[in-house]
Amino acid sequence: MNVNHQQALAWPSPTGISASNKASQAARINHYLATTKTLLGDGTQVIPNNETLALILQAWDQFGLEVIISSDSYLIKD
């Protein structure tokens, strides 16, 4: 796999229920976690922490934008 280490990685955009601001926050978070898979450049699978989940949904609702992955924004999935 050829990975560009200079390119910023972003959390996937919400889709379906997770993209709907008419759904409850809990339903949106559960859907997002169930339907997205995020890998770092080295192939490590990560999931957003609670604060990051809220920011992902807020950025989507307000601006239609993705949130960049930072080193303190995730948990490593086993």
Secondary structure, DSSP 8 states (H G I E B T S, - for coil): ----TTS--B-----GGGG-TTS-HHHHHHHHHHH--EE-TTS-EEEE-HHHHHHHHHHHHHHS---B--TTSEEE--
